[in-house]
Structure formats: C-alpha cells, structure tokens
C-alpha cells in the first residue's frame, strides 16, 4: 500500500547516502538520519536539490499555442494528458488517477530533505556551530522557496481579507511519515515562509560560494517576490532595491546571436567568444540559481500565442530588435541537426536554454519598477525599465509614459516578455493581476476550429491536488474547479 509520505511526494533523498557508513542509527519510524556534518552537505548538494518548478503550468496561460497535425512539433495531439487538460481549461482533476504530478511531487521531495537538515544538522557531532547554523539556514531558504511556489500554484492568490481561511497547501515540517496531513491556510503558509526567512537571514553568508547557495542578498530578493505576490508593492520595492545594492548586473543579450552551426542546446551564442548562452550557475544575473525542472524540454514543443507575440511589438522603437523575441523563438521554420521543419505562420519556442528558476537581478528590476509605478512614480519606474531594456533590445530608446498607470502597463508587459514560458511565473502573475479591474483578462485557446475561454478569476486557475494525494488522504480538502 502506498503510504502518505511517498504519495504526497516526500520520498527521502537520503538514499544517496546509503553507501556511507556514518549513519547515527535507524530512527524509530525507519528514517535514516546522518550523523556527520559532511553528510548533510551532501544532501543539499545532490543534483535533485538544484531543480525547481515545472513548465507544464504554462499550458493554462495566455502565452501558449498548440498546433494541429499540420505541424511537425507542438501538436495538441502530441501533448500529455495533463497538458491538454490545462490547455482545454478542463474542470476537475488535471492528472488522471495514478499519474504523478511532477511539480507537486518534486517540490515535496525537496522539502522532505530540507526538513531532515533543518531538524537534525544542529545536533550532528562535527562541524563548527557557524557551519551547522549556515547549513540549516540554507535549508530554510530552500524550504521557503518551495512553499512560495506551491501555495501560489495550488491555492488562491494571497488576499489579506480571505487568506486566513483560504485553503493553502500542507505544511510538512518533520520527518514523521505517519502524520495525517491537512491543508494549512494560505496565511499560515505565508507566515511560515516569513518565519523560515527571518530565522535564516542572520546565518546566511554575505557572499555565496556559488550561485546555488543562498546569501543575504537572497533573503532580500525572496522578500521582494513574496511581498509582490502578497500585493504589498511598497515593501516589495524596498526589498528589491536592497538586493540590487548587492548585485545589479544584467546579462547583455545584445551580444548574442543564433549559432549557424548550433542545433538544440547551444544554438544561442556570443559570436565574439564562441561561448553559448550561460547556464544559471554562470549567469551574472543569478542571485539564487535553481535549474528550471524540464524547462529545456519545453523547447520545440510549444508555439507562442499571437497575444504574446504582440507584446514584443509593444513599446519597441522603430528599427530595434527585442533579442528575447529574436533568440528564443523560430518563425516558420526550424533546423534541427540535418533536418529543417516547417510551421508556416507560427513562432516556435526554441531557446534550448537552462533558464534560472530561482532569483535574478532582472526580476528585481521589474519588481522595483512595479513598486514605483504603483506609488505614482513613473520616472523612477521607467529608469529601471530602461536599464533592463538596454540589455535586451538592440538600438533601444528610452521609454516615455504619460502617466504612472501607463508606466505600470509597460512594467507588466516587460515582465511578461522577460518571463515567457518560465514555469509558474505567468500563471502566478495572471492570478494576482486578475484581482484588479484594470489588469484582469480572459484567456482564449484554440483547439482545431474551437475556441475555449478561461474568464478572469475562474476557479480553474487554481491547480488541484493530485488524485494520488486525495486517494490516501481522504479527509484533505480540494478546491472546486467547476
């Protein structure tokens, strides 16, 4: 019988240490807990702990288009069942009974490992007190990161008037595999995210060893994103600007082009150095690097909606080129190794880049700009946008806005261009913006000759808990998705 812990996705990553002979013992409930500091380091350094998010949520957004049998790739018929259910705006379950929800499952696996470290590393027999505290702090940041993504994907967006009663996600904070899990409220999840960050921040390094390790800057970047999602735009701006004081570097996309010899991974490169577009750990924008889980696999499997493509034309100066549009999409044809594929009239998403699903300086610029625009300061909002756009657009020109509202529109469109097809980013933005009359929108998807519509604030914006979880947690509540 499948137990609750494996179903909810919390399979212990301690298996990577089974060959090590440094275990303290077998815990009463069968959980092996490491005894030595280095073993806890290995847990957090395991490759699975460097991933985050999952791109399947883009199938419910306004960025995506699936083709039909007339195109070689990105066909509606080729999509997985959960992808079609999202694209169709189907009510009820997204996954069929017995199927794995890789977003949910992978996130809770990582949370389980973070818990093992948080709850036990301070008791291990070696390592200095400072080293143990720093490792626990790293795990708390990682756990908070997972919960911020989960609660904004599987629950209502944060509304201070209802968060105390809105269903959130289960808060797993221990290694107890026999515990009965319930859905904590959205408010409770946010409170625990804040608690983890507050406790972690004093013990984080000023500068990380590498991009996958959190530093004090990560704490500020994290708070900026969290307050943005909560609708507290002034605090979001303040934390974003604090983080930018520590790193404000942007990658210069204007230096990149399509490698004529490149197909698939490595097709985008710097011709002057022959170096491909950097991975998250080498990207100067990375504040906290996490590999976008399966992001590369989305390449060549979806097209851009007309709605998304139109945003790349918006605010684009005459004679200029938005490199995000030029580099990340292929129009009409795409060459893969020795074969050229044709899809007339469509733009396929083909960056073949391992994008960072963590925190970046680009996100901080956009959060700060949104904060300024929302407080009526169009001048400072546009200054930040121009700095970002100078690194994204060939022959860029400064933006001009007639009002703060117009500046905010520019910020939100820039955010969409910057994060197109980046996992849950667009879905979360749609949910939070749907609360506002000026920015809410209905989404339409074409399936053959049929057009399907998802109205703003529809129940289907909230992803359901996977059937596997419901099956073994019969008392757990589920949102009504129509």
N, C-alpha and C positions, 0 to 999 in steps of 0.2 A: 504494500500500500504506500502510495506517495505521501510523504509527510508534509506538514505545513511549510517547513523551512525550505525544502527543495522546490516546492511548488511556487512559493512566493518569490523565489529566485535567489535565496540566500544560501547557496552551496559554498561551503568553506573553501577558500583559496589556499588553506593551509596544506593542501595536498602537495604543493610544490616543495614542501619541506619534509616529505615522508622519508627521504633518503638521509636526512640529517639525524644524528644521534644525540642532539642536545635537548630533547624534549624533557620538560619537568616531569610530566606524567600524563595519564589519561584522565580527563575530568570526569566527574560522576555521570554526566549526560553524554559521554562519548566524544567530547570535543578535545582535540589535542592542542594544548597551549604551549607555545615556545617558552623556553627558559632564558635564552640569551638575547641580548640586545641586537646582535647581528641578524638573528633570525627574523626579528620584527622589521628590520631594514629590508630584508629580502622580500617579505610580504608586500611592502609598499612599493618595492621596485619591480615587482612582477609585471610583465607586459600588459596583462589584462587590466591593471590598475591605472594605466596611462590612457585608457579609452574613455569616451563619454558620449552620451546622446545616441541617436539613431535617425537616419534620414527618412524613415518611412512616413513620418508625420507631415512631410511636405506634400503628400498626396491629397491632403484635405485643404490645402491653401490655394490662394489665388495666383501663385507663381507657376503652376504646373499645367502642362498639356500632355495628354497621351494621344498617340496616333492610332490609326486602324491598320488593317492588314496591307495597306498600300505602301507602308514604310517598313524599312528593314529592322529598325530598333525602336524602342519606346512605344510598343504597341499596347493598347488596352488589353488585348487578349493574352499578352505575354506577362502581364503584371501578376504579382502574387495575390492571393485571395484578400489578405488584409489591405493591400494597396488599392485593389478595386473597390473594396467596401468603403474606404475613405474617399476615394475619388468620386464614387457614386453618391456620397453623403448618405450612406445607408444607416438606418437607425439600429439600435441594439448593439450586439457584440461586433467587434471588428475582427477578432480572431475566432476561428471555429474551435469547438471543444477539442482539447488535447494539443492544440498548437501552442508553440512558445511565442510569447511577446518579448522579443529580444531587447526592447528598450527597458521595460519593467524588470525583466529577469537579470540583465547585466548590471543594472543600477543597484539592485538589492544584493547581488553577489558582492559587489564592491563595498556596499555599506556593511555587510557582514564582516568583511575583512577589516574595514576601518574600526569596527567595534572591538574586534579582537585586540587590535593595537591599543586603542584608547583605554580599554578596561584592564589591560594587563602589562603594558610596557613599563609603567612606573614601578612595577613590582619585580622586574627582572633583576638578575643577580650581578649584571655588569653594566658597563656604560656609565657615563657621568650623569648626574642629576640633570644638567643642562641638555645633554644629548637625549635623554629619555623624555624630558618635557617638550623638546623641539619635535620629536617624532610623534608624540601624542597630539601636538598642535597641528602638525601636517595632516594627521588622520582626521582631526576635527574639521579642518577646512575641506578635506575631500568629502566627508560625510555631509556637511552643509551644502556643498556644491551639488551632490546628487539629489538631496531633498528639495533644493530650489527648483531644479528641473522637473522632478517628479510632481510636486504639488502644483506647478503651473501647467502641467500637461494632463494630469488625471483628475483635476479638480477645477472648480470655478476660479477665475482670476480674483486676486485679492480685492475685496470690498470691505472697508472698515466697518460698515454697518451690518454686514452679514457674516464676516469671517469667523466669528466666534461660534457659529452654528453650521456653516458650510462644511460639507464632508471634504476632508483632505486626503492624506494617504497614511498608511500605518507607519508609526514611528518605531522602528526597530533599534533598540539601544543596547541590547545584550546579546549573549551567545546562547540564550535559552531556546532550544529548538522545540520545546513543548508548550511554549506560551501561546495563548489564544490571541490572535491579532485582531485589532479593530481599527477602523479609520479614525485617526485623530482629526480634529477640526483644522481648517486652513490656518486659523490664528495660532493654534498650538504648534503646528509645523513651523510657521514663521518665527514664533518665539524660540523654538529650539534651534533653528538656524542661527538666530541672533546670539543665543547663548553660546553655541559652539564657536562662533567667530570671536565673540568677546573674550572667551577663555583662551582661545588660540593666539590672538594677536600679540600679547606680550612675549610669547615664546618663539615667535617666528623670526627668522634671520633678516637682517637688513637687506642683504643681497643673497639670492638663492644660489645653490651650487650649479643648478641648471634649470631650464625652463619648466620642467615637470615638478619642481619643488616650490611650494608657496613661500613667499616672502611677506614682509609687512605691506608692500605695495599691493599684494593680492588681497589683503584684508580691506583696503580702501576700494579697490576695484569691485570686490564682491559686494560691499555695502552699496556702491553706486548702482549695480544691477538690481540688487534686492529692492532698494527704495524706488527705482524706476518701476519695477513690477508692482509695487505697492501703491503707486500713484503719488508718492511724496517726491515731487520733482526737484524741490529746492535742496533737500538732503542728498538726493541722487547727484545733483550738480556739484555740490560741495565735496562729496567723496570722490567723484570723478576727477575733479581738479587737483585734489590732494594726490591722487595716484599719478596724475600727469606730471606733477612736480618731480617724481622719481624716475619716470620714463615717458617721454613724449615722442619717441622716434616712430616714424612710419616707413613702411617699405615703399620704394618708389616704383610703382607699376609701369611708369612711362618708359623705363629701361628695358622692359620685357617685350618679347615678340614670340610668334609661333616658329618653332624649330622646323625647318623644311624636312629634316631627316627624322623628326620625332613623331612617334605614334603612341598614343596612350600616355602612360606616365613619362614625364619629361618633355612633353610637347611644348610647354611654355618655358622659355629660357632667356637668359641675358646673352645676346649675341656677342657682346664685347668680351665676355669671360667664358662663354660656353657653359655656364652653370645653370642648372634647372631652377625653377621657382623653389624657394626654400621650404623644407618641412617645418612643422611647428617648432621643433627644438632649435632651429637655426633662424627662424623668422625674427627680425628685430622688433616686431610688434608684439611678440608673445610676452605676456606678463605671467600667465599660468597656462602651460601647454597641456592640452589633452587631445589625443587623436580623435577626430570625429569618426565614431564607430561606423564603418561601412560607407562613409561619405564618398570615397573614391568609386565604390560600386554603383553609385547613382549616375556617374558619368556614362553617357551614351544610352541611358535607359529612360530619359525623360526629355521633353521639349519645354521651352519657355512659353508661357501663355502670352497672348497678344497684349494683355493688360500689363504684364511685367515688362515686355519689350518696349512698350510705350513710355515707361518710366525712365528708360535710358535715353530717350529723346528729350525728356523734360529737363529744362534748365541747362541744356547742352549748348554751349556757344557755337556759332557758325564756324565751320572748318575745324572743329575739335573732335577728338575721339575719346570716348569713355573706354578705357582699357579693360575694365571689367566685362564690358559687352564684347569687345573685340577678342579678348583672350579666352574667356570662359565658355563661349558659345561658337557653334559652327552653323553657318547658314547654308541651307540647300544641299550641301554635300559634306562628307567627312571621310578622310582617308585613314584606314586602319591597316597598318602594315602594308601589304601589297594590293589591297582591295579598296576601291572607292565606293561609298554608299550614297545613295541619292534620296533626299526627302524634300522635294520642291515646296517652297513656301513656308518651311518650318525652320526653327532655330533649336538645335540640339544642345543640351548642356554637356560639355565635354572638357572640363578643366583637367581632369585626372590629377588633382592635387589633394594631398592630405591636409585639409584645412584644420585650423585650430578650433576646437570646440570649447576651449577654456576662455580666458580673458585676454583681450588685446587692447593696444593703445587706440586703434581705430574705433572700437566700441566706446572707449572713454571720451573721445572727441565728440561722438554723437550723443552720448548721454548728457555731457556738459552743455552741448549746443541746444538740446531739447529743453534742458532746465532754464537756460537763458531765454529762449523763445517763449516758454510758458510763463515767465515772470514779466514779459513785455519788453525784453531787451533784445531787439532784432540785431543790433550792431554787433554785440559780442557773439551771438549765435552764428551769424554769417562769417565772422572772423575764424571761428573754429571750423566751420564747414569748408571755407576756402583753403585752410591748411590741409585738410584731408583731400579735397578735390585736386589740389595741385600735385598730389602724389598718385592720383588715379586717372586724371584726364590730360591728354596731350593738348597743348595750347589752351589751357584753362584760362578763364577770365573771372574776375571777382563777381560774386552774386550781388544782386540788388533786390531788396524786398520793400514793398510799400507799407508793410505793417508787420507786427510781431506774429499775427496769425499766418500771414503769407510765409514768413520765415519758418514757422513751425511746420507748415506744409512741406517746405523744402527739406527740413531736417528729416521728417518722416519718410519722404521719398528717397533721400540719400541713404537712410538706414535700410530701406528695402533693397536698394541696389547693392549695398555693401554685403548684405547677409542672405542674398537669394540662395535657396537650396541648402542653407546651413542648418540642417537638423530642425530642432523645435523653435528656432528663433522667430520665424514668421508666424507660426501658429500662436505663440505666446503674445506677439505684438498684436495680431488680429483680435485676440480675446480682450486685451487691455484697452485697445483703441475703440472697440465696439461699445464701450461704456459711454463714449462721448458722441453727442449728436453730430458734431462736425466731422468726425473721422470714421464713424461706423460705415460698414459696407456689406452688401450682399455679394456672394461669390457664385459664379456660374462655371460649370464644367460641361464640355461637350462629349457625349458618348454616341458615336455614329451620327445620326441625324437628330438625336435627342439632346436637349439642354437641361441640365439639372442645376438647381439653385439651392444654396445654403444661405438663408437670411441671417443678418447680423444678430448676434446674441442667441442663436439657435442652440438647443440642448446638445446637438451633435458636435459642437466644438469641443466638448469635454470627452477625452478618451475614456472608454470604460475599463474597469479592471479586467484582466484576462480571465476567461472561463475557468482555467485551471485553478486560479486563486479562489474564485467563488465556489468551485466544486468542493474544496476541502476546508473552506471557511464559510459554512452555510449561513452564519449569522452576520457576515460582513455586508454592509450596505452598498448599494450601487446607485449611481446617478441614473435618472430616467432619460434615455436618449431618444424617446419617441417610439 
